[in-house]
Amino acid sequence: MQKARTREINLGGLKLGGNNPIRVQSMTNTDTSKFLETWTQVEQLALAGCEIIRIGVKDEKCIDPFIKIQEQTKVPLVADIHFNADLAIECIKRGADGIRINPGNIGSVDTVEKIIQTAKNSKVCIRIGVNSGSLEKELLKKYGHPCPEALAESALNWAKFFEDCGFYNFKLSIKSSNIEEMVKANLLVAEKTTAPLHLGLTEAGTLISGLIRSTLGLSKLLEQGIGDTIRISLSSDPVNEVIAGRELLKSLKLRTGVQVISCPTCTRTEIDVMNIAERLEMEFSNVEVPIKIAVMGCVVNGPGEAKEADFGIAGGIKEGLLFAKGEIVKKVPEELLVKELLALMKR
Ligand code: SF4
């Protein structure tokens, strides 16, 4: 698979688009005006390997905490703003790495141009959002209802408008909760622009249903080299969005990283496979080294089934075997399995 050629843009020092890796992003769900809560979640997302964090700035009370967090985190932040151009301009002037607006709902064309010029002067990145809810009246009249063609036309019109203003540091995000609509709209847009694309299915659902729908939709585009940043939107802890996003890119071989495989468990299971696998997944979620770790519930089938893994654990009664390349290295008590495996891997 080869990544489609889009132009490179810069979000607070992070390069996106072009031949840069596809970046994983998520969004906080705390009250932004509460600094500590939001900061804590930003730290958790960063630890999980989130590369771009979007934070809703819904009123003026949110601006100070947003800027304070940005000053303290290494991850680029994007201020998510709807309907209020003054907030967008204020965030840009105060030094936000990026802002996200839906030009269709932020005000008049003149207002959008004012935001663009302010961003241009401050070298701030803009994410242009287009979705069914923000479609222009003329397009709704032309197509009769929101559809992939209308979404694509809106996105391309705005891309041209920004470019005509001499502004190129933007990416496009065309979202829908309908998988086919989102895929088709992005295919249409990708054909006609070099602007980087952010992919995501909106209102995707809860942990399991949202994961399945997002994976299905995003894979169709990613496999064709379309997409420069992704978000797996879930009604769940945003950390899960990051783990899922990274896992999707690893599975499609678009990013490298540690892969934790684990057995489904059965009556022979002797150790807490689920807990151990989740701890390891969390431990390595932001590590970009191609290593496979197997967590198997028993010694009967464990080492044999996981021969292809680089490292592994196979459960015994209140203990487990550590192995490397299918060979047993040592036996350790269950509570020390993760610690000893990490030490073995370090060595
Ligand atoms: S590895 Fe062992 S515990 Fe896990 S599913 Fe297979 S037989 Fe069951």
Residues whose N, C-alpha, C, O or C-beta is under 5 A from the ligand:
A	BS01	SF4	C263 P264 T265 C266 R268 T269 M296 G297 C298 N301 G302
